Amino acid sequence: MNDLLYQNKSTLGAAQQDRYIITYNLYDTEEIPSDIKLDPLYLRIKNIEPISYRAAYLMGPFILYCDVRLETYHHSQRIYSTCDQPQFESNLLPSQDAIWSLSLHQIQKRYVWIVDVVSQILFTTNTDITYEISMGYTKESLHHSINNERLGSDRLVVTKLNTLDLWKLPVQLAPSDRRRRRKHLVILTHGLHSNLTVDMEYIMEQIYKSQDNYPNEQIVVDGYPGNICQTERGVKYLGERLAKYIVNELYDASIVKISFIGHSLGGLVQTFAIAYINVKYPWFFQKVQPINFIAMASPLLGIVTDNPAYVKLLLSFGVIGKTGQDLGLDRVSETDRPLLYLLPGEPTRSVLLKFKRRTLYANAINDGIVPLYTASLLFLDYDDILEQLHKNEDEELAKDEQNVTIPENTASFNKNFISPLTKMLSIWAPQKFPQGPDSKLPKVSMLQSATSILLPPLPDQEYLLNPKARHPVIIHDKTYTQEDLPKGDTELEDTFFNSENMLLQAFTDIKAGRKRYQKLEESIARRWHEGMSWRKVVVALKPDAHNNIIVRRRFANAYGWNVIDHLIGVHFNGDDRLEEEQTKAGLEAPLPNDQSSVIEPIDEYAWVTKAESESLFDEGPTGMISTMGEMLETFTKTHLATISNKNSSEYITATHKGNKNSFVADDDDDTADDNMELPEIVDSTGNTLF
């Protein structure tokens, strides 16, 4: 056991990660020792949960993501030696381990590696994962266990950072002169069944790297962590909590600029937060200058027309809670209109107009969750995008699809996780691409969309090590204004409703009975464009594009690296930096004496401020798991511990007892949808849209 250098056990819950900064001093003298040894070190990370926990996905899942890289690593640099390449495991199941060699192939005084261990728990805050990390001179030494944390060599220094450290230390450790500067607050907001602190950690780090572009101000990246496992409770609920966090917890007089970056559902949540702040705290946007409004793969028009009729019915019934009803364009009681219709109007529009930049990032392909038309606000040059796809990507996609690495354990995952219940919870339908002889664009299935959250197809080594091997992903980058929209019904029908462009098929390929939803989505899209320009960046990413676009995990979702590089280069390049005199003067609008005081909103904005009555189904089935977690905690742990003693081939099964009557509808059956009452939408002139 003398070869064991370090060992530590740690526990991670939902939205938590640990980072280990491992420093190994090869020698500390001025001259290189004659007896220096360059044998590699070995690192082991083991998920020490019982093997039977592999089946308990809805109570977890009990899976870890982990990676190791040199401190000097950057994805923009070519790596020639395999000894220097990063190593990662995207799907470390209970009772599995990952063992990596840490090379000492170059004679240098000091080696520094960074190790990240990330919890993949999605559905509950009441469970956690215990793992063990070991480091030694030999592989055999890694399998020994000691009771206490151990450092077996004075050459080795291990610094452990937790989730809070990773998010707060960049601000706290900034030079004192920088901390006295005016601040640019950047708010990140996560999507459905996601979380801020680990899923958007990569974006946070990249934004901080742009600090050098702003010599007279300090960037502060933050977000509201309290919505974890609450994402089924509705856009209004989530957005109000985010707004209060910004004003009551983050704001101080030094903050003079603010940016918002939202992924998926987060794009809608941050929009409602802006509306809420403008109504309740109207002084805020007088004091704080809006800079960037960025939505990444966000369903700004809902998810109605691209889904079968029964999906709309399930959304209305609350299958994914109040959020599902919002995305299904159900009516808000205060106005008898859908929330997504109200969002782009006042009190939001007046603030959106103040932003220096408004940008949408949308996936053209391989996003089975949010199709292109809703992420881009419908109006796009689809013919140009399709031409670019065929021109720049056709051969690459065909070649790379054969080289994509599928993680192990897929069969077990499909068998145990993609159950009928989970399919219902993951009701997002795929984008529908024709598979005729003239089409080579990849098609995403519902199964792929559900599994890729935890089992993403992995980039190959050539992609990870060689920047020149990465083909361009930005296929369309153009600013659209209200003048670019189709003027009349004839142009609209020819350009969009009757389009045969495969990229619009999720919007156009529907039955006659559901055409009315097209009109509603079109009217919502027009409201977003009223008096505003939008920069629309369309990207072509490999699967899983919906999570790759934000680089949910550093290496497993590496196909999105170039998207984040583009986002940083465009929005944090220093062209909006404060001049020195501005940092001294600040903004002139006075603060209220009591910043917690609010202005009583006018009745027109009651949909923003009026409290909603809660119901059990506002949270949906997975939300119920989280809400009832405290009651289930003792039972769950006892039950899992009992099962862990059984044969490892036995898996936990969940039986849902409830109403025996089930609704079954064929994808082509729009009868159920036809019977749904659609809200009457009236335009600014008083005319009923439909």
Secondary structure, 3 states (H helix, E strand, C coil): CCCEEEEEEEEEECCCEEEEEEEEECCCCCCCCCCCCCCCEEEEEEECCCHHHHHCCCCCCCCEEEEEEECCCCCCCCCCCHHHCCEEEEEECCCCEEEEEECCCCCCCEEEEEEEEEECCCCCCCCEEEEEEEEECCCHHHHCCCCCCEECCCCEEEEEECHHHHHHHHHHCCCHHHHCCEEEEEEEECCCCCCHHHHCHHHHHHHHCCHHHCCCEEEEEECCHHHCCCCCCCHHHHHHHHHHHHHHHHCCCCEEEEEEEEECHHHHHHHHHHHHHHHHCCCHHHHCEEEEEEEECCCCCCCCCCCCHHHHHHHHCCCCHHHHHHHCCCEECCCCEEHHHHCCCCCCHHHHCCCCEEEEEEECCCCCCCCHHHHCCCCCCHHHHHHHHHHHHHHHHHHHHHHCECCCCHHHHHHHCCCHHHHHHCCCCCCCCCCCCCCCCCCCCHHHHHHCCCCCCECCHHHHHCHHHCCCCEEEEEEECHHHCCCCHHHHHHHHHCCCCHHHHHHHCCCHHHHHHHHHHHHHHHHHHCCCCEEEEEECCCCCHHHHCCCCCCCCCHHHHHHHHHHHHHHCCCCCCCCHHHHHHCCCCCCCCCCCCCCCCCHHHHHHHCCCCCCHHHCHHHHHHHHCHHHHHHHHHHHHHHHHCCCCCCCCCCCCCCCCCCCCCCCCCCHHHHCCCCCCCECCCCCECC
